[in-house]
């Protein structure tokens, strides 16, 4: 239990950092030297205002200075990162794959922020994590080891084909993101991740149109659905595939 709590706290703290990275990199701002400030009044935030999740709750979701609303994206990413770090330990224990999972969660949380805020998946972030995953898969390879490379090729090729057929219906950032995800997930799970991504996106789109929140011609970021699809495939892909084959395919 102590391990789960410690990892959850670490995840919440790093989630706060991932918020900063996701908001800074697309805007070409430094996230290492600049001080955290309110985006509305530019008031430099004090230590008490920078406590992940807690500060948001104590301040009622508003800036202490100008009373402008603070985006709920901040505590959402912090909480999600904390929960996913704990889930990583629950699923993999203290193994090599556990460290791969922490890197994957980190990438996906940053991408969630950049795509929600800017509808952009920066090449710098993808390149950095591609190197990280290549390094990790050398020491903690999939079985067979080349499945990472094939997964990257399949992820890239599938999204590129969809982009060509749909004449731009899929963004370049999404295509490159699936190539990076293929390094981690491998062939079978990157395809499963794509299936879940489209499934989640379809549900959101239909629900949004029924509620009048989404219009057909208004683009919506696909990145968050990729995030949830990739997480589903990575953490529960084997379980879901076993359940599918045992229920519908095998006698």
Secondary structure, DSSP 8 states (H G I E B T S, - for coil): -HHHHHHHHHHHHHHHHHHHHHHHTTTT--SSSS--B-TTT--B--GGGGSTTHHHHHTTTB-TTT--B--THHHHHHHHHHHHHHHHHHHH-SSHHHHHHHHHHHHHHHHHHHHHHHS---HHHHHHHHHHHHHHHHHS--SSTTHHHHHHHHHHHHHHHHHHHTTSSS-HHHHHHHHHHHHHHHHHHHHHHHHHHHHHHHHHHHHHHHTTS--TTS---SHHHHHHHHHHHHHHHHHHHHHHIIIII--
